[in-house]
Amino acid sequence: MQRKSPTTLIAFLGIRLFVSIFFLHLPGFVSAQLVGRVLSYEDNKPIAGASIYINNTSIGTTSSATGDFYLQVSEIQNKELIVSYVGYEPIRYELSGPDLAGKRLVFKLAEKEQEMEAVLVMTDPERRRLLQIFKINFVGQTREAERTSIENIKDIYFLPGKDGPKSIIAKADAPIRLKNRMLGYDISFDLIEFAYDPVGGTTSFFGYTRYESFSDKNKYIKNRANAYEGSTQHFFKSVLANKLEEEKFSMLGLKEMKAADGQKMDIGYPLTKAQVLTRDSADTTTFILKVEERLQVKYLKATPGSRYLQGKFPFARGISKSMVQSTLHFTGPLYISADAVIINPLDLQVAEYWSFEKLANLLPQDYKPGD
């Protein structure tokens, strides 16, 4: 029986939570050093052990017993600083170099609201079934996913979904800790929300990611390069650099048409970077990718990942022995930062090959082949 590749909505940076941010002047502030303190919003007491990190990178630190932190950052323009602690709502703060000169950051974290009244009560077999659904749609179905474990699975709980009686929402009061033994990363993921709708065939999740490389990182250089090859990260960086052909990508616009017999069919038409990508007039560091309906992306090479999936799912859509194919569905223009980070990922749906790749295949946003 043919196994259908699910349509997947990938969203890693979707929510924007602000609690309280104050600035105090700090003489001698160095532009590449972030200095501040983390406090409790309820009583202004310092929070020790809070995580402070640049989203989707390995750049991070923790607060001291007095709530103070110091974080050295090589580049702070247009980066997302995340502040989080178990049992508190995380704060996302957009860094801007000129705004931070000579200032000290004070973050106040608010306690998370309790949702126990809505938590699904279930038997052990039912919980195991939902956890398996969660793993497939959160970690992925690739060879990297097989070598990735969730270290604190007990912290994940489920709520009724909003998309129908069979849909679910997964949450965790503590950051989800993953160990990726294929790519050599310990990953901490502050999950904001995970939603799964089996009827519509869609999955979405978003949150904030911190990477810590294993100490023997040289062992993982080849595996990381293999994971990067043909990935969404590889594609969007190639688009911005105007190197689609050089990097072995092609793209077609897809438009649904009706044939003479009334049957629906897709018509493809070639697209260039100039036709789909423009700079945001309101923010010249941001690009806008706009396609009329859908975008079909082909990576004109077989990858180690595609060969693995072809062996595991022989009839999976978008995978062949010579190339891989994915389709992007847009609900609006896509905003992309200069370092190829999707700013509004909730407006993007991914089908076919890329739908198998989830968190286990993601690399830090500052990854470069050879790292």
C-alpha positions as CSV (number, residue, x, y, z in Angstrom):
1,M,0.0,0.0,0.0
2,Q,1.3,3.4,-0.9
3,R,2.3,5.5,2.1
4,K,1.5,9.1,1.6
5,S,3.9,11.7,2.7
6,P,2.1,14.1,5.1
7,T,1.7,17.8,4.4
8,T,3.7,19.5,7.2
9,L,3.5,23.0,8.5
10,I,6.9,23.9,9.9
11,A,7.0,26.8,12.2
12,F,10.0,27.4,14.5
13,L,9.9,31.1,15.3
14,G,6.2,31.8,15.2
15,I,5.2,33.4,18.5
16,R,6.2,36.7,19.9
17,L,6.1,36.9,23.7
18,F,7.1,40.0,25.6
19,V,6.7,40.4,29.3
20,S,8.7,43.3,30.6
21,I,12.0,44.7,29.3
22,F,13.8,47.6,31.0
23,F,17.1,49.4,30.2
24,L,19.6,50.7,32.6
25,H,22.7,52.6,31.5
26,L,25.9,50.7,31.9
27,P,29.2,52.6,31.3
28,G,31.7,50.9,29.2
29,F,29.3,48.5,27.4
30,V,30.9,46.7,24.6
31,S,28.7,46.4,21.5
32,A,29.3,42.6,21.1
33,Q,28.7,41.9,24.8
34,L,25.2,41.6,26.2
35,V,24.9,42.4,29.9
36,G,21.8,42.1,32.0
37,R,19.7,40.4,34.7
38,V,16.7,38.1,34.9
39,L,14.0,38.7,37.5
40,S,10.7,37.3,38.4
41,Y,7.8,39.4,37.2
42,E,5.7,38.6,40.4
43,D,8.2,39.6,43.1
44,N,11.3,41.1,41.3
45,K,13.5,38.4,42.8
46,P,16.5,37.3,40.7
47,I,16.2,34.0,38.8
48,A,19.3,31.8,38.9
49,G,19.9,29.3,36.1
50,A,17.7,31.0,33.5
51,S,18.8,30.3,29.8
52,I,19.8,33.3,27.7
53,Y,20.6,32.5,24.1
54,I,20.5,33.6,20.5
55,N,17.7,31.6,18.9
56,N,18.6,28.7,16.7
57,T,22.4,28.9,17.5
58,S,24.9,27.6,20.0
59,I,25.4,31.0,21.5
60,G,24.1,31.1,25.0
61,T,24.7,31.3,28.8
62,T,22.8,31.0,32.1
63,S,22.1,33.6,34.8
64,S,24.0,33.6,38.1
65,A,22.7,33.3,41.6
66,T,22.0,37.1,41.4
67,G,20.2,36.7,38.1
68,D,23.0,38.4,36.2
69,F,24.3,37.3,32.8
70,Y,27.0,38.2,30.3
71,L,26.9,36.9,26.8
72,Q,29.5,37.6,24.1
73,V,28.0,37.9,20.6
74,S,30.0,38.4,17.5
75,E,27.1,40.1,15.7
76,I,24.0,41.4,17.4
77,Q,22.1,43.1,14.6
78,N,18.7,41.5,13.8
79,K,19.1,38.5,16.1
80,E,16.5,37.0,18.4
81,L,17.5,36.8,22.1
82,I,15.5,34.2,24.1
83,V,15.3,34.2,27.9
84,S,13.6,31.2,29.5
85,Y,13.3,29.3,32.7
86,V,11.3,26.2,33.8
87,G,7.7,27.2,34.7
88,Y,7.9,30.7,33.2
89,E,6.8,32.1,29.8
90,P,9.9,32.7,27.6
91,I,10.7,36.2,26.4
92,R,11.8,36.8,22.8
93,Y,13.7,40.1,22.3
94,E,14.9,41.3,19.0
95,L,18.5,42.6,19.2
96,S,19.6,45.8,17.4
97,G,23.1,47.0,17.8
98,P,22.5,50.8,18.0
99,D,19.7,50.4,20.5
100,L,21.9,48.4,22.9
101,A,24.9,50.7,23.1
102,G,25.6,51.6,26.7
103,K,22.6,49.8,28.1
104,R,21.9,46.9,30.5
105,L,19.0,44.6,29.8
106,V,16.6,43.6,32.6
107,F,14.1,40.8,31.7
108,K,11.1,40.0,33.9
109,L,9.7,36.5,33.4
110,A,6.0,35.8,34.2
111,E,4.9,32.4,35.5
112,K,3.1,30.1,33.1
113,E,-0.6,29.8,33.5
114,Q,-1.7,26.4,34.7
115,E,-3.7,24.4,32.1
116,M,-4.3,21.2,34.1
117,E,-8.1,21.4,33.7
118,A,-7.7,20.9,29.9
119,V,-5.1,18.2,30.0
120,L,-6.2,14.9,28.4
121,V,-6.6,12.0,30.8
122,M,-5.5,8.8,29.1
123,T,-4.4,5.3,29.6
124,D,-0.7,4.3,29.2
125,P,-1.2,2.8,25.8
126,E,-3.0,5.9,24.6
127,R,-0.2,8.1,25.9
128,R,2.4,5.9,24.1
129,R,0.4,6.2,20.9
130,L,0.3,10.0,21.1
131,L,4.0,10.2,22.0
132,Q,4.8,8.2,18.9
133,I,2.7,10.7,16.8
134,F,4.6,13.5,18.5
135,K,8.0,12.0,17.9
136,I,7.3,11.4,14.2
137,N,6.0,14.9,13.6
138,F,8.4,16.8,15.9
139,V,11.7,14.9,15.5
140,G,11.1,13.5,12.0
141,Q,11.3,10.2,10.1
142,T,14.8,10.4,8.7
143,R,18.0,8.6,9.6
144,E,19.0,11.7,11.8
145,A,15.6,11.2,13.6
146,E,16.4,7.6,14.3
147,R,19.5,8.7,16.1
148,T,17.8,11.5,18.1
149,S,16.2,10.9,21.5
150,I,14.0,13.0,23.7
151,E,15.6,13.0,27.1
152,N,12.7,14.4,29.1
153,I,9.7,12.8,27.5
154,K,7.8,12.8,30.8
155,D,7.5,16.6,30.6
156,I,5.3,16.4,27.5
157,Y,1.5,16.5,28.0
158,F,-1.4,16.7,25.6
159,L,-4.5,18.9,25.3
160,P,-7.6,18.7,23.0
161,G,-6.9,20.3,19.7
162,K,-8.7,23.1,18.0
163,D,-9.1,21.6,14.5
164,G,-11.6,18.8,15.3
165,P,-12.3,16.0,17.8
166,K,-9.2,14.0,16.8
167,S,-6.7,16.9,16.8
168,I,-4.3,17.3,19.7
169,I,-2.0,20.0,21.1
170,A,1.2,19.0,22.9
171,K,3.0,21.2,25.4
172,A,5.8,21.0,27.9
173,D,6.5,23.2,31.0
174,A,10.2,22.6,30.7
175,P,12.4,23.0,27.5
176,I,12.4,19.7,25.6
177,R,15.9,18.2,25.7
178,L,17.0,16.2,22.7
179,K,20.3,14.4,22.0
180,N,21.1,14.2,18.3
181,R,23.8,11.4,18.0
182,M,23.9,11.7,14.2
183,L,24.8,15.4,14.0
184,G,26.5,15.8,17.4
185,Y,24.2,18.2,19.1
186,D,22.5,18.6,22.5
187,I,19.3,20.6,21.7
188,S,17.1,22.5,24.0
189,F,13.7,23.5,22.5
190,D,11.4,25.9,24.3
191,L,8.1,24.5,22.9
192,I,5.4,27.1,22.6
193,E,2.9,24.9,20.9
194,F,2.6,21.7,18.8
195,A,-0.6,21.0,16.9
196,Y,-1.6,17.8,15.1
197,D,-4.7,17.3,12.9
198,P,-4.9,13.8,11.5
199,V,-8.0,14.6,9.4
200,G,-6.4,17.6,7.6
201,G,-3.1,15.8,7.6
202,T,-1.2,18.8,9.0
203,T,1.3,19.3,11.8
204,S,2.7,22.6,13.1
205,F,5.1,23.4,15.9
206,F,7.0,26.4,17.0
207,G,9.3,27.5,19.7
208,Y,12.9,28.5,20.3
209,T,16.1,26.4,19.8
210,R,19.5,26.3,21.5
211,Y,22.3,24.1,20.3
212,E,25.3,22.8,22.1
213,S,27.8,20.9,20.0
214,F,29.3,17.6,21.3
215,S,32.9,18.2,22.4
216,D,34.3,15.9,19.7
217,K,32.5,17.9,16.9
218,N,35.0,16.9,14.2
219,K,33.4,13.4,14.2
220,Y,30.2,15.0,12.9
221,I,31.4,17.3,10.1
222,K,30.4,14.8,7.3
223,N,27.0,14.0,8.8
224,R,26.2,17.7,9.2
225,A,27.2,18.4,5.6
226,N,25.0,15.5,4.5
227,A,22.0,16.8,6.5
228,Y,22.6,20.3,5.0
229,E,22.6,19.0,1.4
230,G,19.3,19.6,-0.3
231,S,17.6,20.9,2.9
232,T,15.3,23.9,3.3
233,Q,18.2,25.8,4.9
234,H,20.4,25.0,1.8
235,F,17.6,26.1,-0.5
236,F,16.8,29.4,1.0
237,K,20.5,30.3,1.4
238,S,21.0,29.5,-2.3
239,V,18.0,31.7,-3.3
240,L,19.4,34.7,-1.3
241,A,22.9,34.1,-2.8
242,N,21.5,33.8,-6.3
243,K,23.2,30.4,-6.6
244,L,20.3,28.1,-7.3
245,E,21.8,26.6,-10.5
246,E,25.2,26.3,-9.0
247,E,23.8,24.6,-5.9
248,K,21.8,22.1,-8.1
249,F,18.3,23.5,-7.3
250,S,15.5,24.3,-9.7
251,M,12.1,25.8,-9.0
252,L,8.8,26.0,-10.8
253,G,5.7,28.0,-10.0
254,L,2.6,25.7,-9.9
255,K,-0.9,26.8,-10.9
256,E,-4.0,24.6,-10.7
257,M,-5.9,24.5,-13.9
258,K,-9.0,22.6,-15.2
259,A,-8.6,20.4,-18.2
260,A,-11.3,20.1,-20.9
261,D,-12.8,17.0,-19.2
262,G,-13.1,19.0,-15.9
263,Q,-10.1,17.2,-14.3
264,K,-7.8,19.4,-12.2
265,M,-4.1,19.5,-13.1
266,D,-1.0,21.4,-12.2
267,I,0.7,23.6,-14.7
268,G,4.3,24.5,-14.0
269,Y,6.1,27.6,-15.1
270,P,9.8,28.5,-14.6
271,L,10.8,31.2,-12.1
272,T,13.9,33.1,-11.4
273,K,15.1,34.7,-8.2
274,A,14.3,38.2,-9.6
275,Q,10.7,37.1,-10.2
276,V,10.0,35.9,-6.7
277,L,12.4,37.7,-4.3
278,T,12.5,41.4,-3.4
279,R,13.8,43.5,-0.5
280,D,11.4,44.7,2.1
281,S,11.1,48.4,1.6
282,A,10.4,48.8,5.3
283,D,13.5,46.8,6.4
284,T,16.3,46.5,3.9
285,T,17.8,43.6,5.9
286,T,14.7,41.5,5.1
287,F,13.7,39.8,1.8
288,I,10.2,39.0,0.6
289,L,9.6,35.8,-1.3
290,K,6.2,35.8,-3.1
291,V,4.7,33.2,-5.3
292,E,1.2,33.3,-6.8
293,E,0.2,29.8,-5.6
294,R,2.8,27.1,-5.0
295,L,6.5,26.6,-5.5
296,Q,7.9,23.3,-6.6
297,V,11.6,22.8,-5.6
298,K,13.8,20.1,-7.0
299,Y,17.3,19.3,-5.8
300,L,18.9,17.7,-8.8
301,K,21.0,15.2,-6.9
302,A,20.4,12.2,-4.7
303,T,21.4,12.7,-1.1
304,P,22.3,10.3,1.7
305,G,19.0,11.3,3.3
306,S,16.9,10.7,0.2
307,R,18.5,7.3,-0.3
308,Y,17.7,6.4,3.2
309,L,14.0,7.5,2.8
310,Q,13.7,5.7,-0.5
311,G,14.7,2.5,1.2
312,K,12.4,3.0,4.2
313,F,9.4,4.4,2.2
314,P,9.8,3.1,-1.3
315,F,6.6,4.9,-2.6
316,A,7.1,8.2,-0.7
317,R,6.2,11.2,-2.7
318,G,9.0,13.5,-3.9
319,I,11.8,11.0,-3.5
320,S,13.6,9.2,-6.4
321,K,17.1,7.7,-6.9
322,S,18.3,10.7,-8.8
323,M,16.7,13.8,-7.2
324,V,14.4,15.0,-4.5
325,Q,11.3,17.1,-4.9
326,S,9.3,19.2,-2.5
327,T,6.3,21.6,-2.8
328,L,5.9,24.8,-0.8
329,H,2.4,26.2,-0.2
330,F,2.1,29.8,0.8
331,T,-0.7,31.5,2.6
332,G,1.0,34.9,2.1
333,P,4.4,36.4,1.3
334,L,7.3,34.8,3.1
335,Y,9.7,37.1,5.0
336,I,13.3,35.9,5.1
337,S,16.2,37.4,7.1
338,A,19.6,38.1,5.4
339,D,20.9,34.8,7.0
340,A,18.0,32.8,5.5
341,V,15.8,32.5,8.6
342,I,12.1,32.5,7.8
343,I,10.4,35.2,9.9
344,N,6.8,34.1,9.5
345,P,7.0,30.3,9.1
346,L,3.3,29.9,9.9
347,D,2.6,31.1,6.4
348,L,4.5,28.2,4.8
349,Q,3.4,24.6,4.3
350,V,5.9,21.9,3.2
351,A,4.9,18.8,1.3
352,E,6.7,15.8,-0.2
353,Y,10.4,15.2,0.6
354,W,10.9,18.0,3.1
355,S,7.8,16.9,5.1
356,F,9.9,14.0,6.5
357,E,12.5,16.3,7.9
358,K,11.8,17.9,11.2
359,L,13.9,19.0,14.2
360,A,16.4,16.2,14.0
361,N,17.5,17.6,10.6
362,L,17.8,21.2,11.5
363,L,21.2,22.8,11.9
364,P,22.0,26.1,13.7
365,Q,21.2,29.1,11.5
366,D,24.9,30.1,11.5
367,Y,26.0,26.7,10.3
368,K,28.5,26.6,7.4
369,P,29.5,23.4,5.5
370,G,32.7,22.3,7.2
371,D,31.6,23.2,10.7
